[in-house]
């Protein structure tokens, strides 16, 4: 009887684990940048892997009140807003139907951009809304994207607080605004907007710096800032990673190391997941995962790390336990299975308590 109950509880608990390839507000999710990989696969191909929850189109790399231009590599031949990206528009629909959020990144390492005043910020936000917030928009005909990412690495940045607030006003509720700061705290280019504006997610770049994941990893600094400094207390912090050794100058970490180095971060309720630069390199990097299983892409391995941290349980003396010990909430539930003995039906009441911890759910059969 206890075995049946345990099997029931395990199946019930498994429903709480992350769904592959489908964005959830609380996460954990995997966000992947796409658009700058040489000979990259189509946008839809990566979404169909079910290892991506957010895909970030990169980049609108030139923007000002005079106009914008963009570059998605081989994903689209158009070189300015006078052209459209019809194949990408089709793939955006595919991704969205699979539950993947599609957001577009502005800025990047190359290009010319900046906002210097409140007036310019509002004009530019309206320009973006006309391009991206209407099915008749000029870049992706027939579709609307789910958010805008600020990868601001240079230029005039005094107007981004007003830009974010105007974007939030213009677009429908639920439209995401994300940012991709360097891990050095505070970020010198987009720090004011992160602190003062209603930004939803941070794809913090823990690479190419002294605060890489395998060096002076400062996730807790960012997490603490959410509760003590930033205006949006619901903001989620992602661990940004290069998808291979070729994707960044430094900061690539193999999956076994990553699983160990990010344990504390993954137990933090402000942890949103992993973000990866970029899709092509991350999926073509075939590695052993943290369990020693080969022939898995790096990004698929990240999914496994997130899944294991959400479903890592054991059965000891009739108890189903997660490794964590700090209780967040406790409830008591009654299951009344019907048992048949000599053709007669009996009610047998079994009590179990469920304790939600900072690393999962502990279920104790009484």
C-alpha positions as CSV (number, residue, x, y, z in Angstrom):
1,X,0.0,0.0,0.0
2,X,2.8,2.4,0.9
3,X,4.5,1.7,-2.4
4,X,1.4,2.7,-4.3
5,X,1.1,5.9,-2.3
6,X,4.7,6.7,-2.9
7,X,4.3,6.1,-6.6
8,X,1.3,8.4,-6.6
9,X,3.2,11.1,-4.8
10,X,6.2,10.8,-7.1
11,X,4.0,11.2,-10.1
12,X,2.2,14.2,-8.5
13,X,5.5,15.8,-7.6
14,X,6.9,15.3,-11.1
15,X,4.2,17.6,-12.4
16,X,5.8,20.4,-10.5
17,X,9.1,20.1,-12.4
18,X,9.9,22.6,-15.1
19,X,8.3,22.0,-18.5
20,X,10.9,21.9,-21.3
21,X,10.6,24.6,-23.9
22,X,7.8,26.6,-22.2
23,X,8.4,29.9,-20.5
24,X,7.1,30.3,-16.9
25,X,7.1,33.5,-15.0
26,X,8.9,32.1,-11.9
27,X,11.2,29.9,-13.9
28,X,13.7,28.4,-14.0
29,X,14.0,29.1,-17.7
30,X,16.7,28.9,-20.4
31,X,17.1,32.1,-22.5
32,X,19.2,31.8,-25.7
33,X,20.5,34.6,-27.9
34,X,20.1,34.0,-31.7
35,X,21.0,36.0,-34.7
36,X,24.8,36.3,-34.8
37,X,26.0,32.8,-35.3
38,X,27.6,32.1,-38.6
39,X,25.5,29.5,-40.6
40,X,23.1,29.3,-37.7
41,X,19.9,27.2,-38.0
42,X,16.6,28.8,-38.3
43,X,14.9,30.3,-35.3
44,X,12.2,27.7,-35.4
45,X,14.7,24.8,-35.4
46,X,16.1,25.9,-32.0
47,X,12.6,26.4,-30.5
48,X,11.6,22.9,-31.5
49,X,14.4,21.4,-29.5
50,X,12.3,22.1,-26.3
51,X,15.5,23.2,-24.6
52,X,14.7,26.9,-25.0
53,X,12.1,28.9,-23.1
54,X,13.1,32.4,-24.2
55,X,14.8,33.2,-27.5
56,X,16.4,36.6,-27.9
57,X,16.7,38.0,-31.4
58,X,20.0,39.9,-31.8
59,X,20.3,42.7,-32.7
60,X,18.7,46.0,-33.5
61,X,22.2,47.4,-33.4
62,X,21.7,51.0,-34.6
63,X,18.9,53.1,-33.2
64,X,18.1,56.7,-32.6
65,X,15.2,59.0,-33.2
66,X,16.4,59.3,-36.9
67,X,15.8,55.6,-37.5
68,X,17.0,52.0,-36.7
69,X,18.8,49.2,-38.5
70,X,19.2,45.6,-37.6
71,X,21.3,42.5,-38.3
72,X,20.2,38.9,-37.7
73,X,23.0,37.3,-39.7
74,X,21.8,34.7,-42.1
75,X,18.4,34.8,-40.5
76,X,17.2,37.7,-42.5
77,X,18.5,39.5,-45.6
78,X,16.8,42.8,-44.8
79,X,19.3,45.5,-43.7
80,X,16.9,48.2,-42.4
81,X,13.3,48.7,-41.4
82,X,12.4,49.2,-45.0
83,X,12.7,45.5,-45.4
84,X,10.8,42.7,-43.7
85,X,11.9,39.3,-42.3
86,X,9.1,37.0,-43.4
87,X,10.8,33.7,-42.7
88,X,11.6,34.9,-39.2
89,X,8.0,36.1,-38.8
90,X,6.9,32.5,-39.6
91,X,9.3,31.0,-37.1
92,X,8.3,33.5,-34.4
93,X,4.8,32.1,-34.7
94,X,6.2,28.6,-34.4
95,X,8.1,29.5,-31.3
96,X,5.2,31.2,-29.6
97,X,2.9,28.3,-30.3
98,X,5.4,26.1,-28.5
99,X,5.3,28.4,-25.5
100,X,8.6,30.1,-26.1
101,X,8.9,33.8,-25.5
102,X,10.4,35.7,-28.4
103,X,12.1,39.0,-27.5
104,X,14.3,41.3,-29.5
105,X,17.6,42.7,-28.2
106,X,18.7,46.2,-28.9
107,X,22.3,47.4,-28.7
108,X,25.2,44.9,-28.6
109,X,28.9,45.4,-28.9
110,X,28.8,46.8,-32.4
111,X,26.6,49.5,-33.9
112,X,25.7,53.1,-33.0
113,X,23.0,53.8,-30.5
114,X,22.0,55.9,-27.5
115,X,19.3,57.9,-25.8
116,X,20.2,61.3,-24.3
117,X,16.8,62.8,-23.2
118,X,13.3,62.0,-22.0
119,X,11.9,63.4,-25.3
120,X,14.1,61.1,-27.4
121,X,13.3,58.2,-25.1
122,X,9.5,58.5,-25.7
123,X,9.9,59.1,-29.4
124,X,12.1,56.0,-29.8
125,X,9.8,53.9,-27.7
126,X,6.9,54.9,-29.9
127,X,9.0,54.0,-33.0
128,X,9.7,50.6,-31.6
129,X,6.0,50.1,-30.8
130,X,5.1,50.9,-34.4
131,X,7.6,48.4,-35.6
132,X,7.1,45.5,-33.2
133,X,3.8,46.0,-31.3
134,X,1.4,45.7,-34.2
135,X,0.9,42.8,-36.6
136,X,1.2,45.3,-39.4
137,X,4.7,46.3,-38.1
138,X,7.5,46.7,-40.5
139,X,10.0,44.0,-39.4
140,X,8.0,40.8,-38.7
141,X,4.7,41.0,-40.6
142,X,1.7,39.3,-39.0
143,X,3.3,38.8,-35.6
144,X,4.0,40.6,-32.4
145,X,7.0,39.9,-30.2
146,X,6.9,39.3,-26.5
147,X,9.6,41.7,-25.2
148,X,12.6,43.9,-25.6
149,X,16.1,43.2,-24.3
150,X,18.6,46.0,-23.4
151,X,22.1,44.9,-24.2
152,X,23.5,48.4,-23.8
153,X,27.3,48.3,-23.9
154,X,28.2,51.9,-24.9
155,X,26.7,55.2,-26.1
156,X,24.5,57.7,-24.4
157,X,22.4,56.0,-21.8
158,X,20.8,58.8,-19.8
159,X,17.3,58.2,-21.2
160,X,16.8,54.5,-20.8
161,X,14.7,54.8,-17.6
162,X,12.2,56.9,-19.5
163,X,12.5,54.5,-22.5
164,X,11.6,51.4,-20.4
165,X,8.7,53.2,-18.7
166,X,7.3,54.3,-22.1
167,X,7.7,50.8,-23.5
168,X,5.7,49.4,-20.6
169,X,3.0,52.0,-21.1
170,X,2.7,51.4,-24.9
171,X,2.8,47.6,-25.0
172,X,0.2,45.1,-23.7
173,X,0.4,43.9,-20.1
174,X,2.9,41.0,-19.8
175,X,5.3,42.5,-22.4
176,X,8.7,41.7,-21.0
177,X,11.6,44.2,-20.7
178,X,14.9,42.5,-20.0
179,X,18.5,43.7,-19.6
180,X,21.9,42.1,-20.1
181,X,24.4,43.9,-17.8
182,X,28.0,42.9,-17.3
183,X,28.5,41.1,-14.0
184,X,30.5,44.0,-12.5
185,X,28.1,45.7,-10.1
186,X,26.6,48.2,-10.8
187,X,26.7,48.1,-14.6
188,X,28.1,51.4,-15.9
189,X,25.9,51.6,-19.0
190,X,22.5,50.3,-18.0
191,X,22.7,50.4,-14.2
192,X,20.3,53.3,-13.8
193,X,17.6,51.7,-15.8
194,X,18.0,48.4,-13.9
195,X,17.8,50.3,-10.6
196,X,14.9,52.6,-11.4
197,X,12.8,51.2,-14.2
198,X,10.4,48.2,-14.3
199,X,12.7,45.7,-15.8
200,X,11.5,42.1,-15.5
201,X,14.6,39.9,-16.1
202,X,18.3,40.3,-15.9
203,X,20.5,38.2,-18.1
204,X,23.7,39.0,-16.2
205,X,26.9,38.3,-18.3
206,X,29.0,36.2,-15.8
207,X,31.9,36.0,-18.4
208,X,34.6,38.1,-19.9
209,X,35.2,39.6,-16.4
210,X,36.7,39.0,-13.0
211,X,33.2,38.0,-11.7
212,X,32.9,35.0,-14.0
213,X,31.1,32.0,-12.6
214,X,34.4,30.2,-12.0
215,X,36.1,33.3,-10.4
216,X,34.6,35.9,-8.1
217,X,31.0,34.8,-8.9
218,X,28.8,37.6,-7.5
219,X,25.3,36.3,-8.1
220,X,24.4,37.1,-4.5
221,X,25.3,40.8,-5.0
222,X,22.8,41.0,-7.8
223,X,20.2,39.0,-5.9
224,X,20.5,41.2,-2.8
225,X,20.2,44.3,-5.0
226,X,16.8,43.1,-6.1
227,X,15.5,43.2,-2.6
228,X,17.3,46.2,-1.3
229,X,18.1,48.5,-4.3
230,X,16.1,47.9,-7.4
231,X,12.6,49.3,-7.9
232,X,11.2,46.0,-9.2
233,X,11.3,43.6,-6.3
234,X,10.0,40.8,-8.5
235,X,12.9,40.9,-10.9
236,X,14.5,37.5,-11.7
237,X,18.3,37.2,-12.1
238,X,19.7,34.8,-14.8
239,X,23.2,33.4,-14.8
240,X,24.5,34.4,-18.2
241,X,27.0,32.0,-19.8
242,X,28.9,31.5,-23.1
243,X,27.8,28.4,-24.9
244,X,31.3,27.3,-25.8
245,X,34.9,28.3,-25.4
246,X,34.6,30.2,-28.8
247,X,31.6,32.2,-27.6
248,X,33.6,34.4,-25.2
249,X,37.1,35.4,-24.3
250,X,36.7,33.8,-20.8
251,X,34.1,32.4,-18.5
252,X,33.1,29.1,-20.2
253,X,32.5,26.5,-17.6
254,X,31.8,22.8,-18.2
255,X,28.5,21.4,-16.9
256,X,30.0,19.4,-14.0
257,X,31.7,22.5,-12.6
258,X,28.7,24.7,-13.4
259,X,26.4,22.4,-11.4
260,X,28.6,22.8,-8.4
261,X,29.4,26.5,-8.7
262,X,25.8,27.5,-9.1
263,X,24.2,25.4,-6.4
264,X,23.7,28.4,-4.1
265,X,22.4,30.6,-6.9
266,X,19.9,28.0,-8.0
267,X,18.5,27.8,-4.5
268,X,17.9,31.5,-4.4
269,X,14.3,32.4,-5.1
270,X,15.4,35.3,-7.3
271,X,17.2,32.9,-9.7
272,X,15.5,32.9,-13.0
273,X,17.5,30.3,-14.9
274,X,20.4,30.4,-17.4
275,X,21.0,32.7,-20.4
276,X,23.3,31.7,-23.1
277,X,25.4,33.4,-25.8
278,X,24.5,32.0,-28.3
279,X,22.2,29.4,-29.9
280,X,24.6,28.1,-32.6
281,X,27.6,27.7,-30.3
282,X,25.6,26.3,-27.4
283,X,23.8,23.7,-29.4
284,X,26.8,22.6,-31.5
285,X,28.9,22.2,-28.4
286,X,28.4,18.5,-27.7
287,X,29.6,17.6,-24.2
288,X,29.2,15.2,-21.2
289,X,26.5,16.5,-18.9
290,X,26.9,16.8,-15.1
291,X,26.0,13.1,-14.8
292,X,28.7,12.0,-17.2
293,X,26.3,11.3,-20.1
294,X,27.8,12.1,-23.5
295,X,26.3,13.3,-26.8
296,X,24.3,16.1,-25.2
297,X,24.4,19.7,-26.3
298,X,25.6,22.2,-23.8
299,X,22.2,23.9,-23.7
300,X,20.5,20.5,-23.3
301,X,22.9,19.9,-20.4
302,X,21.8,23.2,-18.8
303,X,18.2,22.0,-19.0
304,X,19.2,18.8,-17.2
305,X,20.9,20.8,-14.4
306,X,17.7,22.8,-13.9
307,X,15.5,19.7,-14.0
308,X,17.7,17.9,-11.5
309,X,17.7,20.8,-9.1
310,X,13.9,20.8,-9.2
311,X,13.3,17.1,-8.8
312,X,16.3,15.9,-6.7
313,X,14.4,13.8,-4.1
314,X,15.1,10.6,-2.2
315,X,13.0,8.0,-0.2
316,X,14.3,7.4,3.3
317,X,12.3,5.4,6.0
318,X,9.1,6.0,4.2
319,X,9.8,9.7,3.6
320,X,10.2,11.4,0.3
321,X,12.7,14.2,0.8
322,X,14.6,16.9,-1.1
323,X,18.1,17.7,0.0
324,X,17.1,21.2,1.4
325,X,16.2,21.6,5.0
326,X,14.9,25.1,5.2
327,X,11.1,25.1,5.2
328,X,9.1,27.7,3.4
329,X,5.6,26.4,4.0
330,X,4.0,23.3,5.4
331,X,0.6,21.7,4.6
332,X,-1.1,18.5,5.7
333,X,-3.2,16.4,3.2
334,X,-5.4,13.3,3.5
335,X,-5.6,10.6,0.9
336,X,-8.4,8.1,1.1
337,X,-7.8,5.2,-1.2
338,X,-10.5,2.6,-1.6
339,X,-9.2,-1.0,-0.9
340,X,-11.1,-4.2,-1.6
341,X,-10.9,-7.0,1.0
342,X,-12.8,-10.2,0.4
343,X,-15.0,-8.4,-2.0
344,X,-15.8,-5.6,0.4
345,X,-14.8,-2.0,0.0
346,X,-13.0,-0.2,2.9
347,X,-11.9,3.3,3.4
348,X,-8.3,3.5,4.5
349,X,-7.1,7.0,5.5
350,X,-3.4,7.8,5.0
351,X,-2.0,11.2,6.2
352,X,1.1,12.8,4.7
353,X,2.6,16.2,5.2
354,X,4.1,18.3,2.4
355,X,6.9,20.7,3.2
356,X,7.9,23.2,0.4
357,X,11.6,23.9,0.9
358,X,14.0,26.2,-0.9
359,X,15.1,23.4,-3.2
360,X,12.0,21.4,-3.7
361,X,9.1,19.5,-2.0
362,X,9.5,17.2,1.0
363,X,6.6,14.7,1.4
364,X,6.4,12.6,4.6
365,X,4.0,9.7,4.8
366,X,2.6,9.4,8.4
